[in-house]
Amino acid sequence: MRMSLRFTMLGAVECTRDGVAVALGGSKQRTVMSMLLLANGRSVSVDQLVESVWGTDPANGAVATLRVFVSNLRRAVCPEDTNGIRFDGHGYACRFEYDLDVFEFEELCRRAAMAAPGSDVAAWRRALDLFRGEPLGGLEPTEPVRREQVRLAEARLTALDAMFASELAAGRHREIVSELSAAAEAEPLREELRRALMVALYRSGRQADALRTYRLFRDRLIDELGIEPGPELRRLEQLVLEQSPSLDLDAAAPLGRPPSTIDVRNAQPLDGRLELEDGRVVVLTRRVTVVGRDEAADVTIDDRRVSRQHAVIRSRMGQYVLIDDGSTNGTDVNGEPVDHHRLAHGDLISLGGYGIRFVL
């Protein structure tokens, strides 16, 4: 039976095998492990790893020390597979199977963003619960590490904004006032949280508190940054003053959702591709790709046979797994119905009858 390796980075960098802690070594060695895991099977150059560990002024013998770190990590996390962390002449790549909380967070957020407004709260909360502290906690703050920490911290705040917006759409304004107040205090310069707090207070019959929230935030921005709040927050203050019906729950505009997009700038030659029957070719650059009829899907298919959120493709270490996402008309691969299927070059996928060919 295959052992289950799980790594966590949304807090201290740690690893367990079947629930038992695995020692990853000191901060520098854990930095190497973290950069390799985040690359999701792609090669990370020796120069990139050296900069991640030592910054722009590496220690003498840094490359030799890096080789020692990799050797130690092989013994710790993949002792049964000598090629589990592979050197390709240019850099290193993970070739063993593992779970990573960062990937889980990204998938939960993508699924939540596709759900109907107000019905996605649980998914947002599950995603946010994965954070246990500062991302990549315990690593030395070299520039590459800091970039990842900032990226993950901002992703958490974006999910937090979306979760509170979903709670408001579900009419739970009274229930979240205390939680929103604490979140706003923890992020004192984030306008999105103040905007949500003002709406929650106003809908709870606390117009004066909503206006006080605006004034205190404005004073803080002026004192600390010398700027005024943005136009959306200023307009919200005016709407609260006017007791505008547009702020009522029934009149609230639907929440926006991320646009359908695949960023081909991140594409690499070995990335999988989908050849759609309408002639499009889509490069699978995301760790999680949503395929469906919804305009916010990563791959949008305008065909009534295809469900709004029909299937998900997960990319892990150069392998691609197709998962039917509770579709109405089902998913077939090579003429056989599937719920979960590891894709191979040339596989013919049918989403309710709509044809797609997977190529590597």
Secondary structure, DSSP 8 states (H G I E B T S, - for coil): ----EEEE-SSB-EEEETTEE----SHHHHHHHHHHHHTTTS-EEHHHHHHHHHTTS--TTHHHHHHHHHHHHHHHH-TT-TTSEEE-SSEEEE-S--EEHHHHHHHHHHHHHHS-TTS-HHHHHHHHHT--SSTTBTS---HHHHHHHHHHHHHHHHHHHHHHHHHHHTT-HHHHHHHHHHHHHHSTT-HHHHHHHHHHHHHTT-HHHHHHHHHHHHHHHHHHHS----HHHHHHHHHHHHT-GGGSGGG------------GGG--TT--EEEETTS-EEE--SSEEEEESSTTSSEE---TTS-TT-EEEEEETTEEEEEE-S-SS-EEETTEE-SEEE--TT-EEEETTEEEEEE-
